[in-house]
Amino acid sequence: MDEHKSRGAAQMYSTKTLVIGLIIVAVVMLVAIFGLNPIVSAAQALFGSPPRSGTIYIYQKDYYFISNRLTLRAGDTVTLKIRDLSQSHPGHNHEFMVGRNPNTVKTILGTLTADGFQTAEDPKSDFWGGVHVMVRNAHGVNDFDPGNSIMNFIGPTPVIDLPSGQTKAVPGGVGPDKTFTDPGSDLSPSLQPGGGVDMTFVVPNKPGQWEFACFEDHYEHYRNGMHGILTVLPPASTKQ
């Protein structure tokens, strides 16, 4: 009797191990064929993306974000730690913009996505307008456009895009008392391979679906799929 039970338990264990092994092999094959990003996207679309707060890492690869779906709640304090992990040789610069309705351009191939979002034309596309953003740990930054945000820097300060369309190298450690803004443009840190930046802010009360994207290399990064979905939920006090 005990011998039969032992054999049955061994068979069940072997079957379970085989199934788990097959699942692992299938996942590895899917990642090898399609890459990690489509699998992550499918899982997030299927199971949803819960609201997050605190510290959130956003990794920039070629040409996608990890994560490419993000849910935040208005009123929560968030620190986005953006890192350019370009795996190409040579590596690619990547940027991080948030908005709605990408600009378009008419070509002989039809209407295609152009640079940035329609922030100047449509105020509803301006995610960062009036938002206080504290920037820390900026390194490997190609340039940084503050957009319509109210931006402060702690520690090393990168080259800042000014309203005149020119750039200015600002001495490091300017402190929280000096702010930068560039009306009518999109907030956009452009990172070199291996670069990074930390941006702390209170999520603005602008509920709905937004898009974050990279438009580097004459918009080709966006056209190659480098964009994600940002969902902003209403403040907790207004939840039904």
N, C-alpha and C positions, 0 to 999 in steps of 0.2 A: 504493500500500500504506500509506504513512505517512498519506495523506489519509484513508483508511478508518479507520485506528486513531484518528486525531484526532476524526473524527466520532463513532466509537463511545464514546470517552472523554467527549466533550461530552454525548452523550445520557445516559450513565450518571450524569454529574454533575448534569444537569438533573433526572433522575428522583429521585436521592437528595435534591436540594434541595427538590423538590416534596413528597416524603414527610415530610421534617423540618418543612417549613412547615405541612403539614396537621396533624401531631402537635402543633405549637405552638398552632395555631389551636384544635384540639380541647381542649387543656388550658385555654387562656384561656376558652373557652366554658363548660367545666365549672366553673371557678372562679367565673365570672360568675353561673352559674345556681345552683350549690349552695354556693358559698363554699369557702374553702381547707380548712377543718377536716375535712370528710368525705373529701376526697381524700387528705389526709395520713393520716387514720385507716385508710383502705383500704390504702394502701401499707405502713403499719407492720404491719397485721394480716397482710398477704400475705408480707412479707419479714422480719417480726420486728423486735424492738428490741434491739440489742446492749447489754450492760451499760455504764454510763457512770460516770465519776468526775470529780473535779476540779470545775470551774465549770460549772453548768448553768443556762441561762436558762429561766424559765417565764413566758410572756406570758399575761395574762388579758384576753380579749376579751369581746364580748357575743354569745352566752353560751357560750364554750368556752375551752379552754386550748390553747396551743401550747408544747410538745408535749402531747398528751393520752395518750400512752403512754410510760412511763419504766421502764427496767430498771436496778436498782442491785445491787451485791454487798455483802453483809454484811461489815463490817470496813473498807470503803473510806471515805476522807474525801471528803465532798461539800459544795459550797457551792451552795445554791439561790438564784439571783438572781430574785426574783419581782417582776414589774412589771405594774401595772394600766394597760392600754392601751385602756380603754373608748373606743369610737368613737361612742357615743351623745351626744346633746345635749339635756339635760345628761348628763354622764357618770354611770356607775354605780360604786358601791363594789363591790369584789370581795374575797373571802376565800380562804384556802387551808387546807383541813383534810385530814388523812390518817387513814383508819381502815377499819373493816369494818362492815357491817350498819348502814345509815342508820336513824335513828329513824323511826317511822311514827306516823300519827295517823288515827283513824277518822272519816270524814266521810259526808255523805249521798251522796257520789259514790264511796264505797268507801274502802279503806285507801290513804293517800297518804304520800309521803315527808315527814318533818318535819325539824326542825333538828338537824344534826350526826349523829355516829355513836354507837353504843351503848357508849361508852367506860366509863361508870359501871357499866352492867349486866354487861358482858362484858369482862374484862381482855384477852382475846385480840383485842379490837378496838382496843386502845390501842397505836398505833405508837410514840408519843413517850415512853411511860412510862420514866423513869430515864435518858433520853438527854440528854447535855450538848449544849446548842445555844448557839453564840455568834452574836449578832445584831449586824450592822454596817449602816451606811448606811441607817438607817430614816428615811424621809421620806414625807410625805403619808400617814401611818398614821392611820386613824380610831380604832382601838383594837387592843390586842394581848393575847390570852389565852395565857399560857405553857403551859396544860394541865398534864399530869403530867411535863413535861420539867423539866430543870434548866437554866434559861436565864440567860445573862449578856449584857450589852450593852456594846458599845464605840461611843463616839460618841453622837449624839443618841438619847435614849430616849423612846419614845412613851408614850401613856397606857396603863397596865397594868391589866388586869382582875384583881382580887384575889379570894381565896377567899370573901370575904363577899358577893360579887356586886356590890360597888361598884367604882369605878375610881379610880385615883390617878395624877396626873401626876408622873412621877419626873424630877428634874433630869437634864439631859443629861450624858453622860459618866460614868455611875456606875462604869464599869470592870468588869473580869472577876472581882473579888472579891465582888460582890454578886449573889445569885441570886434568881430568882423561880420560883414554881411555884403551880399552882392545881389541887389534887387533884380527880379526878373529872370534869374537863372536857377539851375538845379543844384542842390547840395551834392557834391561829388568828390570823394577822395579817389584819386587815381594812384594805384599802388604798383610798384615795381615787383618783379618776382622775389618772393621772400619778405616783402614789405608787409606792414600792418598798421592798424590804427584802432583805438578804442573810443567809442562815442557814447557818452551817457546823456540821457534825456528822459523827460516824462512824455509818455505816449500821448500825442495830441488827441483831443476829442473830435476826431474826424472818422467816424465809423464807416465801415464798408470795405470793399475790396480794392487793393492797390497792387502795384507791380513794382518789383525791384529788378534792376537790370544793369548790364554793362554794354556800353555803346562804343567801345574802343575799336581802333582800326577801321575808321570810316563806317561804323555801325555793323561791321561784319560779325562781331561777337554776339550782338543781339540776334541777328539773322541766323546765326548758327545755334541758337537755342539758349543763350546765356541770359535768362530772365526767370523770375520766380513770382509767387503770389504771396502778398502780405495782406492778411485780414485783420482789421481793427474792430474789436468789439466795443459796445458802449461801456461807459464807466459802471463799476459794480453797483453803485447806488441806483442806477436806472434799469437794472435787470428786471424783467417781468417775472 
